[in-house]
């Protein structure tokens, strides 16, 4: 588990830093052995404290160096493997494998034999990873001239085609001052409050788990009884709570660096197909851990080291006590934090929202330690630890399992696989929550617990869950809506039933800006520009709860040309339509997919990377009203009406 999390963080950090940093300086040469035999040589000088990894480093650790010889026509053959200069080997505690790497200098030699005597140029693509505190994945392309000249290293550049296609993305908007309205700030403010409350609620849930709940009276008693006076005990408990909040806030810091390098990166991460599949697997693993089949913990030596450090005393010792709690409670808090992480990254202003959410989570966890230190008699009112804590974990397991399929649904939608349609998704949730109802009725038991005895509490909870299952079943019918869950199941047009169009609510929409603009000019109608996403929960909520209102629906259908641009669409662009663009001075972005194109289009013209984001404009590109984001029905209807 720790390997997966560590790798994911390093890969995200490395992918971004690799845009501007290369700790290896390369040069290359070619040695002629005979008329048909040559040695290709690539040498690298590695910056201090960095490691470049061998082709033969053990699996499970950092990525090995690989070479692709770009010859599809069989003009030459490689003789043997690429030979390496001297390497070093060391054990990596994080990955728990032996790694083979270069320091200071690296040299690679490949013997090649010509098949076609007329062939004069060999191209080699090198993939490699270098690490110090973070890992950077890079690739370099080398071109060797068989005439004996030194290698010409090809570097990324923007060609004329890229300049032309990038320029087409920039609109000559009029009334741009409307883009600076305070509306976006209001939406952000509401979102921040919402994510804080969700984080706080997540922290409260984490309190009532077997990893955290029993720690409350023990820790509070330690501070109140082992301090020289009551005032000092309260002060120490307060600092203990403060450090818990500080540690959780610190976990969000790396994501701010990601956000600053590329404003679209958090959205790209959250809608990445394979990352969503990764989250699906992780949540399933967490769910079965909650069911009691195994326990997921961070390495014991981490918590042991922190526990030893907590003996130092003073505020330093208290800090390490807080860090020890964070580590030992990971098996219960990890899944909840994972939900918060994934939810924040899919929301607007992801990095800041993650910080706010982490702050709320940490505050909820820290609150009882400070509260009971101030009022120690309240400890007597705490319920005793017991079987109910196991029940809480099992319920969380079912919730984690249901959320896992949300991530798999995101991947299915973004990649257009088409196997997890709306009715299939709802059907899976029906099965999951039916099993939860049976658990409360005592029909199912999990390891480490005896069969549940029916009482009025479990019977009541089972009936409530059963009612929720009946509600879910109603959503499987054609054209049925589940407004309480809007945004979680796939959209209504992503269905097993035949749909009039693949646009929300059967509306007529365009998924290409230029095509929609042409129709708007021909019909003389204003444009409703809808920046949305396949995996955007708030976009689905707007469509199913606001657009479905008869007044809003008629207004859009009769008065606007709807252009819906999906910023997370992973459909590859045709080769002729791919290009590169300078997003800022530090970041050269490749536009390879439909989503890349529209996400960049949004950022360049509207200086935002959030969804949903709605803009009304005339066919001559005049902004008609301040942009609108998440809103209620009345606000949205009034906004559409004012725009006309």
N, C-alpha and C positions, 0 to 999 in steps of 0.2 A: 504493500500500500504506500509506504513512504517513498519508494522508488518512483511510483507513478506520479504522485503529487510533485515530488522534487523535479522529475523530468519535465512535467507540464510547465512548471514555473520557469525553469531554465530555458526551455524551448521558446516560450513567449518572449522572455527578456532577450534571448539571443537573437531571435528572428528580427527584432526591432533594431538592436544595436548593430547588427550586421549590415544595416543600410549604410552606415557611415564609418564603421570601425573595422579594420583588419589588422590584427596583431602580428601578421606574417608578411614580410616583404619578399616577393618572389622574383627569381630570374631563372632563365632556362637556356639550354644550348643543345646542339646536336653533334654527334661524333660519327663520321663516316667510317665504317669498318671495311666495306667492299662496295661494289656497284649496286648490290641489292640489300646489304645489311647496314643498319644504323642503330646507334644507341640514343634514345631520347632522354635528356636529363632535366629534371626540375629540382631546383634548390630553393630553400626558404630560410630566411633569417627570422627567428621568433623573438618577439619582445620579451623583456624580463618578466618573470613570474607567470608566463603563459605556457600552456602545454598544447602541442599538436599531437593528435592521436594516430597511432599506427594503423595500417590495414589489418593487422592481426591482433588487435586488442580484444580481450574477452568480451563475449556477449553479455548484455545486461548492464553495461556501464556506459561511458561516453561513446559517441558514434565513431566508427572507424573511418579512415580515409579511403575513398573509392575513386577509381578512374574509369571513364567511359571513352573509348577510342571511336571517334565519330566517322565510321566508314561503313556505309550501307552497301557498297558495291564490290567489296572484296579486293581492294587495290593492294592491300598488304596484310600480313599476318603478324600477330604478336608472338614472340618466342619466349615461353616461360612466363612467370609472374613478374610484376614490378618489384625490383630489388630496392631495399631500404638501407639507409645508413644506420649507425648505432642508435639504439633506443634504450630507454630506461623502463623499469617495471616497478609499480608500487601498488599497495592495497588501498582501495578507496572505501572508507568507512560508510559513506552514504549509500553506495550501490552494492557494497559487500562483494566486490569482485577485484581481481588483479587487473590493473590497466597498464597497457604498453604505450609509451608516448615519447615524443621528442622534446627536448629543451634546447634553447639557443639556436641550433641548426638542424635542418632536415634535408635529406637528399633522396630522390627517387630516380631509378634508372630502369628503362624498358627497352629491351632488344626487339627490333622489328625487322621483318624481311619483306621486301617488295615483291608483289606478284605482278603488278603492272609497271613496267619500266618507265612509262610515260608519266606516272603519277609524281607530283612535285610538292604537295602540301598535306601535312598530317595535322588534324585537329584533335585535341584531347580536352575533355571536360573533367575537372578535378572537383570532387565533393569532399569537404573536410570539416572538422570541428576543432575549435580551440577553446580552452577553458582556463579561467582563474577563479574568481568568485562567481562568475556567470559563464555560460557556454554560448558560443557564437557559431552558428552553422553558416558556412560560406561555400561558394563555388567559383571557380576560375576557369576560363577557357584559354587554352594555349594553341597557337598555330606554329608549326615547325616547317621551315622551308628546307627541302631536301637539297637545295643548292648550297647549303652550308651556312646560311645567314642565321643570326641568333633569333631566338623565338620572339614573336610579336604577341604580346599579351593583349587580349581584347578586353576592353573595359566597356561598361554599360554607358550608352550615350543615347540622346534623343535624336532620332532621325527626322527627316522632313515629313514623313507620313505621320509620325507621332505628334509633331507640332501642329499639323493641319487638323488631325482628329481631336486633339486636346482643345484647340481653339473653338471647334464646333460645340464643345460642351459649355462654353462661356456665353451666357445670354446677355444681351444689352437691355437690362431691365430698366423700366421707368418707375418713378415713385418708390425708389429703394428706401427712402426714409421710413416707410411703413414697416420695413423689416426690423426696425430698431424699437418697436413698441414694447411696452412693459408686459404685454400678455405672456410672452415666453417666460419671463422671470416669475410671474405669478404661478404658472404651471409648474415651474421648477420648485418653487417654494412648497406647493402642495405635495409634489412628489417626494421632496426631502422629508416632510413630516410623515408621509405615508411609509416610506422605507424605514424611518427611525422607529415608528410604531411596530412595523413588522419585525425589525431586528429585536426590539424590546420584548415582543411576544415570544419570539424564538428563544430568547434568553430565559424567559419565565418557564417555557416548556423544558428547557435543558436543566433547570433547577430541580424539576421533579423526575429526575432519572437516577438510577442507582449509583452512577459515578459521582454525582454532585451532592444530592440531598443529604446523605449521611455525613458529608464533610462540614455541613453548616454548624451544627452544635459543637463538633469537635474543635473546629478552628476558632469559633467565637470563645469557647471556654479557655482555649490556649491563651488568647490575648488578654482575657479578663482576669485569669487566675495566675498567669506567669509574668505579669507586669508589676512593677514596684508600687503603683497606685492605680486607682480606677481611671483617672484622667489619661494616664499614659496608655492604658489598655485600649481605651476608646480611640485615642489618636492612632495607635498602631493598626487597629482594625480598619479605621478610615483609610489609612495609607494602603493597607492590603487591598481594599476595594478599588482605590484609585489606580493601583498598579495593574489590577485585572483589566480595567477599562483601557489603560494605556497599552497593554500588550495586544489586546484585540484591535485597537486602532492601528497599531504598528503593522499588523498583518496586511493592511490595505495599502501601505505605502508603495510597494512595487508597482501597483496598478496605475498610480499617478504618473510614474515615469513612462509607462506604456502609452498613457493617454496624451502626454505632452509631445511624444515623438510623432504620433499619428492619431489625429482626432477620430478616425474611424476604426482604430484597432480593436477597441473593446467590443464594438458591434461585430467586427469580423470574427473575433474569438468566439463570441456567444452564438453566432450563427454558423460557425464552422461545422461541416457535416460530421467529420470524424471526432471532433471534440464533443459534440452532442452524443454520439455513439459511446464515447468514453464516459461521459456523465451517466448515461443509461447503465452501463456495466457497473460503474462505481456505486450508483444508488441501489442496484440489485444486490451488490455485495454488502452494502451497509444494511439493507433490509433483512437479509438472512442473518447478519450479525445481531440485529435487534431481536430476531426470532430465537436467538440463543444457540444457534448451530456452531458458532465459533466466536471468538472475540478479536476485535481489531484494536491494536494498541500501537503507539509509537515505541521505538526501541527503549527497552528498560534502562539502558545505560544513560539515555538522555535525562529521564526523570531522576535517576540515581544521582547524576552529577548536579542537577538543580537542587535536589534535596540536600546534598552535602554542602552546596553553596549557601543554602538558607541558614546554616548554622553560624554564619559569619556574625550575625547580630546587626542591630540598627536597621536603617532603612534599606541597606543593601540586602540584608538577610530577608526582610519582608518582601522585597521585590522578587527574590528567588523562590520564596514560598508561594507567591502568586503565580509565578511561572510554572512551578511544580504542579499546582492545581490545574492550570491550562493543559499541561501535558498528560497528566494521569486521567483527566476527564475526557480526553479526545475521543475515546470509543463511543461516548454518548453525544458529545457536542459536535463531533466531526460531520455527521450527516446533516445536522441542522445548519451548521455553518456552510456546508456545501450547497444547500438550498438557497441560503442567503446570497452566497457568491454568485451562483448561476442566475438568480433573479435580478441581482443588481447589475450584472454585466449585460443583461438584455434590456435594461431600462435606460432612460435618457441620463446623460452625465454619469455614466457608469462608475468611474473611479470615485467621484465625490459621494455618490449614493452608497457605494460600498463602504466608504469610511463612516458615513452616517449610520448605516445599518450595523456595522461592526461596533460602533459606539453604543447604539441601543442595546445590542446583544450583551456587550461587556457590562453595561450599566445594570441590566436586569440581573446578571450573575453576581455582580458586586453588591447590589442593594441589601440583600439579607444579612451579609456579614457586617455591614455598617449599622443596619437597623437593630439587629439583635445585640450588638455591642453597646448601643445606646440604651436599649431596653431589654436587658438580659432575661427578665421575667417572662417575656414573650416566648422564650424558648420552650417553656412548659406547654404552650398551646400548639407546638408543632406536632403533626401526626407522627407516630412511630414508623420507622422503616419496616417494610414487610413485603408481602406478595403483591401489593398494589403497585409497587415500583416496577415489578416485572411486567405487570399488565400495561403500564404506561409504555414500556419499551416495545412490547409486541404491537400495540396500536401504532406507535411511531414507525414500526417496521412495515405495516400495511400502507401507511401514508407515503413512506419512502418508495415502496414498490409502485404505487400509483403515479408518483411524480417521475419515476424512472421512465415511464412510457410517454410522458410529456416530452422528455429529451429525445427519445427515439422518434416521436412524431415530428419534432423540429427537423431532425435530420432527413426524415422521409419527405417532408414538405419542401425543404430547401433543395434537395437533390432530385426531386420529382420521381422517387422510386415507385410510389403509388400502391404500396402494400398495406399501409396503415391508414385507410380511409376513415372518415368520421365515425361511421357505424361500427367498424372494427375496434377503433379506439374506445368508444363508449362501451362496447361489449366486454372488453378486457377490464375496464373499471367496474362493470357489473359483477364480474367474477371475483375481483379483488375484494370489493366491499361486501359481497355476499359471504365470502369466507370470514371477513371480520365480524359480520353479524352472527355467523355460526360459532365463532370463537366466544362471543359474549354469551351465547346460549349454552355454552359448555360442550359443544359437539367436537371441538378441536382443541388439542393441547400441544404445547411446544416443549422442547427439552428444558430440563431444570424447573419444571412447574407441574404441580399435580392437576388433575382434572378440575375445572372450575365448578364451584357449587352455585346453583342458580339462587339469586336473591333479587330483591326489587330493583337494586341499582343496575346490575348487569342485564336484567331483563329489560329495563327501560332503555338502556343504551343499545341493546340488540334491536329493539323495536325502532328506535330512531334511525339506526344504520339501515334497517330494512326499508324504512320509508324513503331514505335517500336512494337505495337501490331501485325502488319502484320509479322514483323520479328520473333516474338515469335511463331506465328501460323506455320511458316515454320519449326520450331523445333519439331512439333508434328509428322511429317512424319517419317517413318521408316529410320533408319541410318542417320537421319539429325543431323547436329552439330550446335551449337550456340556458336561460338568461342568467341563472345563478352561477353558471360555470362558464359564461362567455369568455372566450380567449384561451381556455384550456383545451377543449377538443379542437380538432382541425376545423377549418371554416366550412360552412354549410355547402359551398359549391365543390368542396373536395369530398365527394360522396360516391357511394356505390350506385346510387340512383342516377338516372340521366338528368342532367342539368341544362337549362336553357343557355347558359354561358359559363365561362370560368372566371367571372367577375363577381364581386360581393353582391348577394341578394338578387342575382340575375340581371343586374344593371349592364348597360353597354359601356365598356371601358376600353381604353387603349393602354398598352403596356410599353409603348415607345413614344417618347415625347414628340419627335418630329412628325409622326403619323397623326397623333392627336392634334397637334398644332395646325396641320394642314386641314383637318376636318373643321376645327374651330373657325379658321379663316373662311372656309367655304360656306359654313352655316351661319356665320356672324354671331356665334355664341361665346360667352366667356368660358374660361378653362377653370376647372377645379383640379388642381394638381395635388395628388395624394401620394406622399412618400410613405411607403408601407413596407412590410416584410412578412414573409411566410411564417416566421417564428415570432412575430411581434404580438404579444398577448393584448396590449392596450389597443392595437389596431383592430383585432377581432372584437374587442369589447365595444369600440366605437361603431363598427359595422353592424353588430348584432343588436346593440341596445339603442344607438342613436340614429344611424342611417335607416333602421327598420321602422322608425316612426313615420306614419303616412305622409306628414307634411314635409319632413326632410327628404324622404324617398322621392316624392313628386318633384320637389324643388331641384334635386340633383338630376333626375331623369329628364325633366322637361326644359330646364333652363341652362344646364351646364354641359360641357364636354368633359367627361371624367377621364383623367390620365392617371393611372395607378402605376407607380414605379417601385418595383420590389428590390430593395437595396441588398437583400441577402440571397438573391437568385443565383445559384451556382452553375447555371447553364453556361457552357463555354461559348464565347464569341467566335465567329468565323475568323480564320487567321488574318484575313485582310482588314478586319475591324479591331484587331488588338494593337495596343500602343502603350507608350510610357509617358508619364507626366510628372512634373515637379509639383508636389503638393506644398512643400515649403523648402527652405534652403537645405534642410537636413534629410529630406525624404523623397526618393524617386520611386514612384509607384507604378507597378505594371497593371494595366487594365486588360484582364484576360477573360472575365466573366460578365454576364449581364448585370449582376449585383455590383461588381467593381465600378462599372460605368455609371450607374445611377447613384451610387453612394458618393462618388466623386463629383458628379453633376450637382447633387444637393449641397455638398460642402462648398464648392466653388462659387455657387450663385447665392446661397442663402446662409452660409457660414454656420451651419449646424449639421449635426450627425444624428439627430434624434428622430424617432418615429413613435406614433403617427405625427405627421407634420403636413398641414394643409395650407395651400396658397391659392388664392383666387386671382386670376389675371385675365386681361383682355387678349385677343388674338395678336395685338401689336406689342405684347409683353409689358403692358402697364399693370403694376400691382394695384389691385382694387381695394384691398383691405389688409389690416394687420394679419399675419399668419396665425393660424389657430392650431393648437395641439389637443390634448385630451380635454374634453368639455362635456357638459350635460346637454340634453336635447334642446332645451330652450335657448341656451347660449349659442349652440351650433346653428339652430334654425335662424336666429336673429342675425348671426354673422353671415350666413348665406344670403339672407334677404338684403342686408346692408350692402353686401358686395355688388348686388345687381343695381 
